[in-house]
Every structure is written in structure tokens, then in C-alpha cells.
Amino acid sequence: MQLFAMTCADPLCFLTAADAIVEPSPWGQHEWLSRAGLTAAEQLQLVRVTMPPGKGHAFHLHPAMEEIIYVIAGRAEQWVDRASRLLGPGEIAHIPRGVVHATYNTSDTGLIFLALLSTAQFEGPALVDVSCEEPWASLRAPAR
């Protein structure tokens, strides 16, 4: 029984630091380590986010993707729906598909986390910002 058709010789099986796609965003640098066109993954995406102090990714949802956030360094004020928790290194949050969430760096140091999203191939928007809608607009003050 063959599990997958690719071989490890395929160039989309391995990625070096130079291959990563780096994108700036208002809430911190995104370093894409796996996404469509970068690796052959069809079900998973992986991005390393470096969020400066005081920044945050306001309330949003992913209609087609679930997400796991894994903190590498710093502290994250992580919201999943209307619940929040401070996460430190080695801690995670799971966000089911379509659930509103937000991540803020409330510390004086940088926050670095990995976001693992599935699926990698979908139709429609990847992200829907709901930060100006109630109850999200009143739940937490926006980041600087």
C-alpha cells in the first residue's frame, strides 16, 4: 500500500531558511515555512510570527482553517472566542475552524510563535477581520 506518491528527492519536501517567504504585517513579521507553492503540503501551513511588544492580531476568524498557536518565546495574550489566557513558551492554543480569536503581545519583549493552520488549499478568504463588530470591538482595547 502506497501512502503518498512523492519521494523525498522532491524539492518541495525540504526547506532551508533561505527558502522561507518573509512578509511584513502590521502586527509582526510572518516567516512562512510551509504553504502552497513553498512545500507540497496540501493539508498544513506553518508560519513563524515575530510580534513586537504592544502589537496584536485583532479579532478575526478563518472560515476554512483550524489553527494551533505554539509559543516559542515571550508571552501571548491569546483569545479563543470570548475566553483569554496568557501563554508562555511551550504552551499552545487550539482554534477550531470558524472560531473568532486574537493574539496580543502585552509584554516588554518580543513574542515569537508558530501558527499551524489547516487546510493549505481552500476556496474563499483565508481570514475575516471581525475586530470592529460586537462583541469583539468592546471585548478588548485595540493594540497600539
URWO-V201407 format. One line per field, one symbol per residue. ss: DSSP state (H for helix, E for strand, L for the rest). phi: phi as a letter, one per 20 degrees, with the letter a starting at -180 (. if undefined). psi: psi as a letter, one per 40 degrees, with the letter a starting at -180 (. if undefined). A space follows every 50 residues. Layout:
BEGIN
ss->???
phi->???
psi->???
END
This chain:
BEGIN
ss->LLLLLLLLLLHHHLLLHHHLEEELLLLLEEEEEELELLELLLLLEEEEEE ELLLLEEEEEELLLLEEEEEEEELLEEEEELLEEEEELLLLEEEELLLLL EEEELLLLLLEEEEEEEELLLLLLLLLEELLLLLLHHHHLLLLL
phi->.eebefdffffeeccdgfefddcfbfdqfddfdbagnecegddccccddd dfgneadfgbbdfdcebcdceebncdeddclddcbeddgndccddfgmef bbccdeeecfdcbdddcceecbdnffbcfcfeeeeffefbffff
psi->hhdidiieeheedihiddeihhhiideihhghdhihediehdeiihhhhh hiieiihihiihdeiiihhhhdiahhhhhhbeiiihhaheiihhhihehh iihiheieiihhihhhiiidhiiaidihhedeiieddediiii.
END
